[in-house]
Amino acid sequence: MNIYVWRHYKRFSSWSMFDEPQIHKDNYMMAEVAVLAESMEEALGILGRDENWNLEEIKRIQPKVIPVDKPAIISSHLTFG
């Protein structure tokens, strides 16, 4: 079992970045989703059940994969001015 974490931050995106992923249907500044699954394919299948997530766009981002069989930092987030 693994935790798959996809995070996308649009702070530095601009109109010049036309190929920027849009992983959620709502307009967002930062989006993150974490899924507990046996494989990435299963995690994507679980995400695909929620129509708010743009599955094809999420596939463009490499997730952070966290195995659950050993201690690890699950999530950290820093925001500076």
mmCIF file as gemmi writes it, N, C-alpha and C atoms, coordinates in Angstrom:
data_model
loop_
_atom_site.group_PDB
_atom_site.id
_atom_site.type_symbol
_atom_site.label_atom_id
_atom_site.label_alt_id
_atom_site.label_comp_id
_atom_site.label_asym_id
_atom_site.label_entity_id
_atom_site.label_seq_id
_atom_site.pdbx_PDB_ins_code
_atom_site.Cartn_x
_atom_site.Cartn_y
_atom_site.Cartn_z
_atom_site.occupancy
_atom_site.B_iso_or_equiv
_atom_site.pdbx_formal_charge
_atom_site.auth_seq_id
_atom_site.auth_asym_id
_atom_site.pdbx_PDB_model_num
ATOM 1 N N . MET Axp A 1 ? 0.853 -1.173 0 1 0 ? 1 A 1
ATOM 2 C CA . MET Axp A 1 ? 0 0 0 1 0 ? 1 A 1
ATOM 3 C C . MET Axp A 1 ? 0.898 1.235 0 1 0 ? 1 A 1
ATOM 4 N N . ASN Axp A 2 ? 0.512 2.24 -0.761 1 0 ? 2 A 1
ATOM 5 C CA . ASN Axp A 2 ? 1.242 3.501 -0.835 1 0 ? 2 A 1
ATOM 6 C C . ASN Axp A 2 ? 0.268 4.668 -0.748 1 0 ? 2 A 1
ATOM 7 N N . ILE Axp A 3 ? 0.788 5.808 -0.369 1 0 ? 3 A 1
ATOM 8 C CA . ILE Axp A 3 ? 0.049 7.062 -0.467 1 0 ? 3 A 1
ATOM 9 C C . ILE Axp A 3 ? 0.617 7.798 -1.669 1 0 ? 3 A 1
ATOM 10 N N . TYR Axp A 4 ? -0.244 8.165 -2.602 1 0 ? 4 A 1
ATOM 11 C CA . TYR Axp A 4 ? 0.148 8.9 -3.808 1 0 ? 4 A 1
ATOM 12 C C . TYR Axp A 4 ? -0.326 10.338 -3.639 1 0 ? 4 A 1
ATOM 13 N N . VAL Axp A 5 ? 0.61 11.284 -3.724 1 0 ? 5 A 1
ATOM 14 C CA . VAL Axp A 5 ? 0.291 12.693 -3.496 1 0 ? 5 A 1
ATOM 15 C C . VAL Axp A 5 ? 0.606 13.485 -4.765 1 0 ? 5 A 1
ATOM 16 N N . TRP Axp A 6 ? -0.427 14.118 -5.306 1 0 ? 6 A 1
ATOM 17 C CA . TRP Axp A 6 ? -0.251 15.029 -6.439 1 0 ? 6 A 1
ATOM 18 C C . TRP Axp A 6 ? -0.468 16.447 -5.923 1 0 ? 6 A 1
ATOM 19 N N . ARG Axp A 7 ? 0.471 17.346 -6.268 1 0 ? 7 A 1
ATOM 20 C CA . ARG Axp A 7 ? 0.355 18.745 -5.847 1 0 ? 7 A 1
ATOM 21 C C . ARG Axp A 7 ? 0.674 19.627 -7.046 1 0 ? 7 A 1
ATOM 22 N N . HIS Axp A 8 ? -0.152 20.634 -7.246 1 0 ? 8 A 1
ATOM 23 C CA . HIS Axp A 8 ? 0.114 21.602 -8.311 1 0 ? 8 A 1
ATOM 24 C C . HIS Axp A 8 ? -0.097 23 -7.753 1 0 ? 8 A 1
ATOM 25 N N . TYR Axp A 9 ? 0.884 23.842 -7.999 1 0 ? 9 A 1
ATOM 26 C CA . TYR Axp A 9 ? 0.872 25.208 -7.475 1 0 ? 9 A 1
ATOM 27 C C . TYR Axp A 9 ? 0.994 26.167 -8.648 1 0 ? 9 A 1
ATOM 28 N N . LYS Axp A 10 ? 0.037 27.063 -8.785 1 0 ? 10 A 1
ATOM 29 C CA . LYS Axp A 10 ? 0.013 27.968 -9.943 1 0 ? 10 A 1
ATOM 30 C C . LYS Axp A 10 ? 0.543 29.362 -9.647 1 0 ? 10 A 1
ATOM 31 N N . ARG Axp A 11 ? 1.214 29.562 -8.546 1 0 ? 11 A 1
ATOM 32 C CA . ARG Axp A 11 ? 1.69 30.904 -8.195 1 0 ? 11 A 1
ATOM 33 C C . ARG Axp A 11 ? 2.551 31.519 -9.287 1 0 ? 11 A 1
ATOM 34 N N . PHE Axp A 12 ? 3.382 30.732 -9.918 1 0 ? 12 A 1
ATOM 35 C CA . PHE Axp A 12 ? 4.306 31.27 -10.905 1 0 ? 12 A 1
ATOM 36 C C . PHE Axp A 12 ? 3.836 31.044 -12.338 1 0 ? 12 A 1
ATOM 37 N N . SER Axp A 13 ? 2.616 30.558 -12.519 1 0 ? 13 A 1
ATOM 38 C CA . SER Axp A 13 ? 2.126 30.365 -13.886 1 0 ? 13 A 1
ATOM 39 C C . SER Axp A 13 ? 1.679 31.714 -14.459 1 0 ? 13 A 1
ATOM 40 N N . SER Axp A 14 ? 1.672 31.788 -15.753 1 0 ? 14 A 1
ATOM 41 C CA . SER Axp A 14 ? 1.267 33.02 -16.414 1 0 ? 14 A 1
ATOM 42 C C . SER Axp A 14 ? 0.645 32.668 -17.759 1 0 ? 14 A 1
ATOM 43 N N . TRP Axp A 15 ? 0.153 33.663 -18.465 1 0 ? 15 A 1
ATOM 44 C CA . TRP Axp A 15 ? -0.437 33.427 -19.779 1 0 ? 15 A 1
ATOM 45 C C . TRP Axp A 15 ? 0.579 32.854 -20.754 1 0 ? 15 A 1
ATOM 46 N N . SER Axp A 16 ? 1.862 33.05 -20.463 1 0 ? 16 A 1
ATOM 47 C CA . SER Axp A 16 ? 2.891 32.5 -21.352 1 0 ? 16 A 1
ATOM 48 C C . SER Axp A 16 ? 3.073 30.995 -21.157 1 0 ? 16 A 1
ATOM 49 N N . MET Axp A 17 ? 2.456 30.44 -20.136 1 0 ? 17 A 1
ATOM 50 C CA . MET Axp A 17 ? 2.577 29.011 -19.856 1 0 ? 17 A 1
ATOM 51 C C . MET Axp A 17 ? 1.284 28.299 -20.28 1 0 ? 17 A 1
ATOM 52 N N . PHE Axp A 18 ? 1.021 28.28 -21.57 1 0 ? 18 A 1
ATOM 53 C CA . PHE Axp A 18 ? -0.233 27.736 -22.077 1 0 ? 18 A 1
ATOM 54 C C . PHE Axp A 18 ? -0.405 26.244 -21.798 1 0 ? 18 A 1
ATOM 55 N N . ASP Axp A 19 ? 0.685 25.542 -21.586 1 0 ? 19 A 1
ATOM 56 C CA . ASP Axp A 19 ? 0.614 24.104 -21.386 1 0 ? 19 A 1
ATOM 57 C C . ASP Axp A 19 ? 0.561 23.726 -19.904 1 0 ? 19 A 1
ATOM 58 N N . GLU Axp A 20 ? 0.28 24.679 -19.038 1 0 ? 20 A 1
ATOM 59 C CA . GLU Axp A 20 ? 0.207 24.444 -17.595 1 0 ? 20 A 1
ATOM 60 C C . GLU Axp A 20 ? -0.951 23.494 -17.275 1 0 ? 20 A 1
ATOM 61 N N . PRO Axp A 21 ? -0.73 22.453 -16.452 1 0 ? 21 A 1
ATOM 62 C CA . PRO Axp A 21 ? -1.834 21.551 -16.096 1 0 ? 21 A 1
ATOM 63 C C . PRO Axp A 21 ? -2.929 22.277 -15.32 1 0 ? 21 A 1
ATOM 64 N N . GLN Axp A 22 ? -4.134 21.821 -15.456 1 0 ? 22 A 1
ATOM 65 C CA . GLN Axp A 22 ? -5.284 22.311 -14.685 1 0 ? 22 A 1
ATOM 66 C C . GLN Axp A 22 ? -5.908 21.07 -14.064 1 0 ? 22 A 1
ATOM 67 N N . ILE Axp A 23 ? -5.441 20.688 -12.852 1 0 ? 23 A 1
ATOM 68 C CA . ILE Axp A 23 ? -5.795 19.385 -12.311 1 0 ? 23 A 1
ATOM 69 C C . ILE Axp A 23 ? -7.161 19.326 -11.627 1 0 ? 23 A 1
ATOM 70 N N . HIS Axp A 24 ? -7.771 20.47 -11.346 1 0 ? 24 A 1
ATOM 71 C CA . HIS Axp A 24 ? -9.094 20.501 -10.71 1 0 ? 24 A 1
ATOM 72 C C . HIS Axp A 24 ? -10.013 21.376 -11.527 1 0 ? 24 A 1
ATOM 73 N N . LYS Axp A 25 ? -11.29 21.053 -11.523 1 0 ? 25 A 1
ATOM 74 C CA . LYS Axp A 25 ? -12.241 21.805 -12.353 1 0 ? 25 A 1
ATOM 75 C C . LYS Axp A 25 ? -12.458 23.228 -11.858 1 0 ? 25 A 1
ATOM 76 N N . ASP Axp A 26 ? -12.287 23.47 -10.553 1 0 ? 26 A 1
ATOM 77 C CA . ASP Axp A 26 ? -12.422 24.828 -10.029 1 0 ? 26 A 1
ATOM 78 C C . ASP Axp A 26 ? -11.119 25.593 -10.24 1 0 ? 26 A 1
ATOM 79 N N . ASN Axp A 27 ? -11.225 26.912 -10.269 1 0 ? 27 A 1
ATOM 80 C CA . ASN Axp A 27 ? -10.033 27.745 -10.364 1 0 ? 27 A 1
ATOM 81 C C . ASN Axp A 27 ? -9.333 27.706 -9.005 1 0 ? 27 A 1
ATOM 82 N N . TYR Axp A 28 ? -8.064 27.434 -8.979 1 0 ? 28 A 1
ATOM 83 C CA . TYR Axp A 28 ? -7.344 27.273 -7.726 1 0 ? 28 A 1
ATOM 84 C C . TYR Axp A 28 ? -5.966 27.911 -7.836 1 0 ? 28 A 1
ATOM 85 N N . MET Axp A 29 ? -5.365 28.181 -6.681 1 0 ? 29 A 1
ATOM 86 C CA . MET Axp A 29 ? -3.977 28.627 -6.638 1 0 ? 29 A 1
ATOM 87 C C . MET Axp A 29 ? -3.075 27.429 -6.337 1 0 ? 29 A 1
ATOM 88 N N . MET Axp A 30 ? -3.514 26.569 -5.39 1 0 ? 30 A 1
ATOM 89 C CA . MET Axp A 30 ? -2.774 25.349 -5.1 1 0 ? 30 A 1
ATOM 90 C C . MET Axp A 30 ? -3.78 24.224 -4.916 1 0 ? 30 A 1
ATOM 91 N N . ALA Axp A 31 ? -3.502 23.102 -5.535 1 0 ? 31 A 1
ATOM 92 C CA . ALA Axp A 31 ? -4.359 21.928 -5.389 1 0 ? 31 A 1
ATOM 93 C C . ALA Axp A 31 ? -3.485 20.752 -4.981 1 0 ? 31 A 1
ATOM 94 N N . GLU Axp A 32 ? -3.986 19.957 -4.063 1 0 ? 32 A 1
ATOM 95 C CA . GLU Axp A 32 ? -3.281 18.758 -3.628 1 0 ? 32 A 1
ATOM 96 C C . GLU Axp A 32 ? -4.297 17.669 -3.365 1 0 ? 32 A 1
ATOM 97 N N . VAL Axp A 33 ? -3.962 16.459 -3.787 1 0 ? 33 A 1
ATOM 98 C CA . VAL Axp A 33 ? -4.81 15.314 -3.496 1 0 ? 33 A 1
ATOM 99 C C . VAL Axp A 33 ? -3.902 14.153 -3.12 1 0 ? 33 A 1
ATOM 100 N N . ALA Axp A 34 ? -4.292 13.41 -2.074 1 0 ? 34 A 1
ATOM 101 C CA . ALA Axp A 34 ? -3.543 12.247 -1.612 1 0 ? 34 A 1
ATOM 102 C C . ALA Axp A 34 ? -4.48 11.048 -1.625 1 0 ? 34 A 1
ATOM 103 N N . VAL Axp A 35 ? -3.992 9.936 -2.182 1 0 ? 35 A 1
ATOM 104 C CA . VAL Axp A 35 ? -4.817 8.744 -2.327 1 0 ? 35 A 1
ATOM 105 C C . VAL Axp A 35 ? -4.056 7.548 -1.771 1 0 ? 35 A 1
ATOM 106 N N . LEU Axp A 36 ? -4.718 6.74 -0.955 1 0 ? 36 A 1
ATOM 107 C CA . LEU Axp A 36 ? -4.155 5.5 -0.441 1 0 ? 36 A 1
ATOM 108 C C . LEU Axp A 36 ? -4.573 4.378 -1.376 1 0 ? 36 A 1
ATOM 109 N N . ALA Axp A 37 ? -3.595 3.684 -1.971 1 0 ? 37 A 1
ATOM 110 C CA . ALA Axp A 37 ? -3.918 2.647 -2.956 1 0 ? 37 A 1
ATOM 111 C C . ALA Axp A 37 ? -2.757 1.662 -3.072 1 0 ? 37 A 1
ATOM 112 N N . GLU Axp A 38 ? -3.052 0.509 -3.668 1 0 ? 38 A 1
ATOM 113 C CA . GLU Axp A 38 ? -2.035 -0.52 -3.913 1 0 ? 38 A 1
ATOM 114 C C . GLU Axp A 38 ? -1.09 -0.136 -5.047 1 0 ? 38 A 1
ATOM 115 N N . SER Axp A 39 ? -1.581 0.626 -6.043 1 0 ? 39 A 1
ATOM 116 C CA . SER Axp A 39 ? -0.772 0.988 -7.207 1 0 ? 39 A 1
ATOM 117 C C . SER Axp A 39 ? -1.2 2.364 -7.704 1 0 ? 39 A 1
ATOM 118 N N . MET Axp A 40 ? -0.369 2.956 -8.57 1 0 ? 40 A 1
ATOM 119 C CA . MET Axp A 40 ? -0.733 4.246 -9.144 1 0 ? 40 A 1
ATOM 120 C C . MET Axp A 40 ? -1.992 4.111 -10.001 1 0 ? 40 A 1
ATOM 121 N N . GLU Axp A 41 ? -2.121 2.991 -10.704 1 0 ? 41 A 1
ATOM 122 C CA . GLU Axp A 41 ? -3.311 2.764 -11.531 1 0 ? 41 A 1
ATOM 123 C C . GLU Axp A 41 ? -4.57 2.746 -10.666 1 0 ? 41 A 1
ATOM 124 N N . GLU Axp A 42 ? -4.497 2.093 -9.505 1 0 ? 42 A 1
ATOM 125 C CA . GLU Axp A 42 ? -5.647 2.087 -8.599 1 0 ? 42 A 1
ATOM 126 C C . GLU Axp A 42 ? -5.927 3.491 -8.072 1 0 ? 42 A 1
ATOM 127 N N . ALA Axp A 43 ? -4.857 4.237 -7.719 1 0 ? 43 A 1
ATOM 128 C CA . ALA Axp A 43 ? -5.034 5.602 -7.221 1 0 ? 43 A 1
ATOM 129 C C . ALA Axp A 43 ? -5.713 6.472 -8.276 1 0 ? 43 A 1
ATOM 130 N N . LEU Axp A 44 ? -5.285 6.353 -9.523 1 0 ? 44 A 1
ATOM 131 C CA . LEU Axp A 44 ? -5.915 7.128 -10.602 1 0 ? 44 A 1
ATOM 132 C C . LEU Axp A 44 ? -7.367 6.702 -10.801 1 0 ? 44 A 1
ATOM 133 N N . GLY Axp A 45 ? -7.647 5.412 -10.641 1 0 ? 45 A 1
ATOM 134 C CA . GLY Axp A 45 ? -9.029 4.938 -10.74 1 0 ? 45 A 1
ATOM 135 C C . GLY Axp A 45 ? -9.917 5.526 -9.656 1 0 ? 45 A 1
ATOM 136 N N . ILE Axp A 46 ? -9.384 5.612 -8.448 1 0 ? 46 A 1
ATOM 137 C CA . ILE Axp A 46 ? -10.134 6.218 -7.344 1 0 ? 46 A 1
ATOM 138 C C . ILE Axp A 46 ? -10.384 7.693 -7.633 1 0 ? 46 A 1
ATOM 139 N N . LEU Axp A 47 ? -9.348 8.403 -8.105 1 0 ? 47 A 1
ATOM 140 C CA . LEU Axp A 47 ? -9.52 9.817 -8.458 1 0 ? 47 A 1
ATOM 141 C C . LEU Axp A 47 ? -10.536 9.995 -9.577 1 0 ? 47 A 1
ATOM 142 N N . GLY Axp A 48 ? -10.546 9.061 -10.516 1 0 ? 48 A 1
ATOM 143 C CA . GLY Axp A 48 ? -11.462 9.147 -11.645 1 0 ? 48 A 1
ATOM 144 C C . GLY Axp A 48 ? -12.928 9.082 -11.249 1 0 ? 48 A 1
ATOM 145 N N . ARG Axp A 49 ? -13.212 8.578 -10.058 1 0 ? 49 A 1
ATOM 146 C CA . ARG Axp A 49 ? -14.605 8.531 -9.564 1 0 ? 49 A 1
ATOM 147 C C . ARG Axp A 49 ? -15.12 9.897 -9.135 1 0 ? 49 A 1
ATOM 148 N N . ASP Axp A 50 ? -14.2 10.83 -8.902 1 0 ? 50 A 1
ATOM 149 C CA . ASP Axp A 50 ? -14.573 12.194 -8.493 1 0 ? 50 A 1
ATOM 150 C C . ASP Axp A 50 ? -14.415 13.106 -9.7 1 0 ? 50 A 1
ATOM 151 N N . GLU Axp A 51 ? -15.511 13.542 -10.262 1 0 ? 51 A 1
ATOM 152 C CA . GLU Axp A 51 ? -15.458 14.312 -11.511 1 0 ? 51 A 1
ATOM 153 C C . GLU Axp A 51 ? -14.867 15.711 -11.355 1 0 ? 51 A 1
ATOM 154 N N . ASN Axp A 52 ? -14.526 16.131 -10.139 1 0 ? 52 A 1
ATOM 155 C CA . ASN Axp A 52 ? -13.898 17.443 -9.957 1 0 ? 52 A 1
ATOM 156 C C . ASN Axp A 52 ? -12.419 17.435 -10.322 1 0 ? 52 A 1
ATOM 157 N N . TRP Axp A 53 ? -11.793 16.254 -10.306 1 0 ? 53 A 1
ATOM 158 C CA . TRP Axp A 53 ? -10.384 16.145 -10.651 1 0 ? 53 A 1
ATOM 159 C C . TRP Axp A 53 ? -10.245 15.827 -12.127 1 0 ? 53 A 1
ATOM 160 N N . ASN Axp A 54 ? -9.361 16.556 -12.81 1 0 ? 54 A 1
ATOM 161 C CA . ASN Axp A 54 ? -9.094 16.33 -14.236 1 0 ? 54 A 1
ATOM 162 C C . ASN Axp A 54 ? -8.031 15.25 -14.363 1 0 ? 54 A 1
ATOM 163 N N . LEU Axp A 55 ? -8.475 14.029 -14.555 1 0 ? 55 A 1
ATOM 164 C CA . LEU Axp A 55 ? -7.599 12.877 -14.536 1 0 ? 55 A 1
ATOM 165 C C . LEU Axp A 55 ? -6.484 12.949 -15.581 1 0 ? 55 A 1
ATOM 166 N N . GLU Axp A 56 ? -6.798 13.374 -16.789 1 0 ? 56 A 1
ATOM 167 C CA . GLU Axp A 56 ? -5.768 13.459 -17.83 1 0 ? 56 A 1
ATOM 168 C C . GLU Axp A 56 ? -4.704 14.494 -17.475 1 0 ? 56 A 1
ATOM 169 N N . GLU Axp A 57 ? -5.083 15.556 -16.81 1 0 ? 57 A 1
ATOM 170 C CA . GLU Axp A 57 ? -4.116 16.572 -16.379 1 0 ? 57 A 1
ATOM 171 C C . GLU Axp A 57 ? -3.281 16.068 -15.204 1 0 ? 57 A 1
ATOM 172 N N . ILE Axp A 58 ? -3.911 15.346 -14.291 1 0 ? 58 A 1
ATOM 173 C CA . ILE Axp A 58 ? -3.183 14.789 -13.149 1 0 ? 58 A 1
ATOM 174 C C . ILE Axp A 58 ? -2.112 13.822 -13.63 1 0 ? 58 A 1
ATOM 175 N N . LYS Axp A 59 ? -2.389 13.074 -14.674 1 0 ? 59 A 1
ATOM 176 C CA . LYS Axp A 59 ? -1.416 12.111 -15.202 1 0 ? 59 A 1
ATOM 177 C C . LYS Axp A 59 ? -0.148 12.79 -15.706 1 0 ? 59 A 1
ATOM 178 N N . ARG Axp A 60 ? -0.195 14.078 -15.967 1 0 ? 60 A 1
ATOM 179 C CA . ARG Axp A 60 ? 0.981 14.821 -16.437 1 0 ? 60 A 1
ATOM 180 C C . ARG Axp A 60 ? 1.956 15.132 -15.298 1 0 ? 60 A 1
ATOM 181 N N . ILE Axp A 61 ? 1.515 14.968 -14.057 1 0 ? 61 A 1
ATOM 182 C CA . ILE Axp A 61 ? 2.326 15.308 -12.892 1 0 ? 61 A 1
ATOM 183 C C . ILE Axp A 61 ? 2.789 14.016 -12.22 1 0 ? 61 A 1
ATOM 184 N N . GLN Axp A 62 ? 4.069 13.938 -11.922 1 0 ? 62 A 1
ATOM 185 C CA . GLN Axp A 62 ? 4.602 12.777 -11.204 1 0 ? 62 A 1
ATOM 186 C C . GLN Axp A 62 ? 4.229 12.901 -9.727 1 0 ? 62 A 1
ATOM 187 N N . PRO Axp A 63 ? 3.514 11.926 -9.161 1 0 ? 63 A 1
ATOM 188 C CA . PRO Axp A 63 ? 3.142 12.043 -7.753 1 0 ? 63 A 1
ATOM 189 C C . PRO Axp A 63 ? 4.307 11.712 -6.823 1 0 ? 63 A 1
ATOM 190 N N . LYS Axp A 64 ? 4.207 12.209 -5.611 1 0 ? 64 A 1
ATOM 191 C CA . LYS Axp A 64 ? 5.102 11.757 -4.555 1 0 ? 64 A 1
ATOM 192 C C . LYS Axp A 64 ? 4.505 10.44 -4.058 1 0 ? 64 A 1
ATOM 193 N N . VAL Axp A 65 ? 5.311 9.397 -3.972 1 0 ? 65 A 1
ATOM 194 C CA . VAL Axp A 65 ? 4.824 8.085 -3.54 1 0 ? 65 A 1
ATOM 195 C C . VAL Axp A 65 ? 5.412 7.794 -2.167 1 0 ? 65 A 1
ATOM 196 N N . ILE Axp A 66 ? 4.528 7.56 -1.202 1 0 ? 66 A 1
ATOM 197 C CA . ILE Axp A 66 ? 4.946 7.327 0.179 1 0 ? 66 A 1
ATOM 198 C C . ILE Axp A 66 ? 4.5 5.927 0.587 1 0 ? 66 A 1
ATOM 199 N N . PRO Axp A 67 ? 5.439 4.994 0.783 1 0 ? 67 A 1
ATOM 200 C CA . PRO Axp A 67 ? 5.052 3.658 1.251 1 0 ? 67 A 1
ATOM 201 C C . PRO Axp A 67 ? 4.562 3.745 2.697 1 0 ? 67 A 1
ATOM 202 N N . VAL Axp A 68 ? 3.592 2.934 3.04 1 0 ? 68 A 1
ATOM 203 C CA . VAL Axp A 68 ? 3.039 2.997 4.4 1 0 ? 68 A 1
ATOM 204 C C . VAL Axp A 68 ? 3.64 1.949 5.329 1 0 ? 68 A 1
ATOM 205 N N . ASP Axp A 69 ? 4.658 1.239 4.869 1 0 ? 69 A 1
ATOM 206 C CA . ASP Axp A 69 ? 5.245 0.188 5.71 1 0 ? 69 A 1
ATOM 207 C C . ASP Axp A 69 ? 6.47 0.658 6.502 1 0 ? 69 A 1
ATOM 208 N N . LYS Axp A 70 ? 6.803 1.956 6.427 1 0 ? 70 A 1
ATOM 209 C CA . LYS Axp A 70 ? 7.914 2.475 7.218 1 0 ? 70 A 1
ATOM 210 C C . LYS Axp A 70 ? 7.647 3.942 7.545 1 0 ? 70 A 1
ATOM 211 N N . PRO Axp A 71 ? 8.24 4.46 8.62 1 0 ? 71 A 1
ATOM 212 C CA . PRO Axp A 71 ? 8.009 5.855 8.998 1 0 ? 71 A 1
ATOM 213 C C . PRO Axp A 71 ? 8.452 6.821 7.903 1 0 ? 71 A 1
ATOM 214 N N . ALA Axp A 72 ? 7.672 7.873 7.71 1 0 ? 72 A 1
ATOM 215 C CA . ALA Axp A 72 ? 7.989 8.875 6.684 1 0 ? 72 A 1
ATOM 216 C C . ALA Axp A 72 ? 7.24 10.159 6.973 1 0 ? 72 A 1
ATOM 217 N N . ILE Axp A 73 ? 7.753 11.256 6.441 1 0 ? 73 A 1
ATOM 218 C CA . ILE Axp A 73 ? 7 12.512 6.465 1 0 ? 73 A 1
ATOM 219 C C . ILE Axp A 73 ? 5.923 12.386 5.402 1 0 ? 73 A 1
ATOM 220 N N . ILE Axp A 74 ? 4.688 12.554 5.799 1 0 ? 74 A 1
ATOM 221 C CA . ILE Axp A 74 ? 3.566 12.394 4.864 1 0 ? 74 A 1
ATOM 222 C C . ILE Axp A 74 ? 3.344 13.671 4.071 1 0 ? 74 A 1
ATOM 223 N N . SER Axp A 75 ? 3.375 14.811 4.758 1 0 ? 75 A 1
ATOM 224 C CA . SER Axp A 75 ? 3.109 16.059 4.058 1 0 ? 75 A 1
ATOM 225 C C . SER Axp A 75 ? 3.805 17.203 4.768 1 0 ? 75 A 1
ATOM 226 N N . SER Axp A 76 ? 4.253 18.167 4.007 1 0 ? 76 A 1
ATOM 227 C CA . SER Axp A 76 ? 4.771 19.41 4.567 1 0 ? 76 A 1
ATOM 228 C C . SER Axp A 76 ? 4.431 20.522 3.602 1 0 ? 76 A 1
ATOM 229 N N . HIS Axp A 77 ? 4.208 21.678 4.127 1 0 ? 77 A 1
ATOM 230 C CA . HIS Axp A 77 ? 3.831 22.817 3.282 1 0 ? 77 A 1
ATOM 231 C C . HIS Axp A 77 ? 4.377 24.087 3.901 1 0 ? 77 A 1
ATOM 232 N N . LEU Axp A 78 ? 5.043 24.882 3.103 1 0 ? 78 A 1
ATOM 233 C CA . LEU Axp A 78 ? 5.569 26.172 3.542 1 0 ? 78 A 1
ATOM 234 C C . LEU Axp A 78 ? 5.097 27.248 2.58 1 0 ? 78 A 1
ATOM 235 N N . THR Axp A 79 ? 4.681 28.378 3.108 1 0 ? 79 A 1
ATOM 236 C CA . THR Axp A 79 ? 4.324 29.529 2.281 1 0 ? 79 A 1
ATOM 237 C C . THR Axp A 79 ? 5.063 30.739 2.827 1 0 ? 79 A 1
ATOM 238 N N . PHE Axp A 80 ? 5.764 31.425 1.955 1 0 ? 80 A 1
ATOM 239 C CA . PHE Axp A 80 ? 6.491 32.622 2.361 1 0 ? 80 A 1
ATOM 240 C C . PHE Axp A 80 ? 5.966 33.804 1.561 1 0 ? 80 A 1
ATOM 241 N N . GLY Axp A 81 ? 5.776 34.94 2.26 1 0 ? 81 A 1
ATOM 242 C CA . GLY Axp A 81 ? 5.334 36.208 1.728 1 0 ? 81 A 1
ATOM 243 C C . GLY Axp A 81 ? 5.096 36.237 0.319 1 0 ? 81 A 1
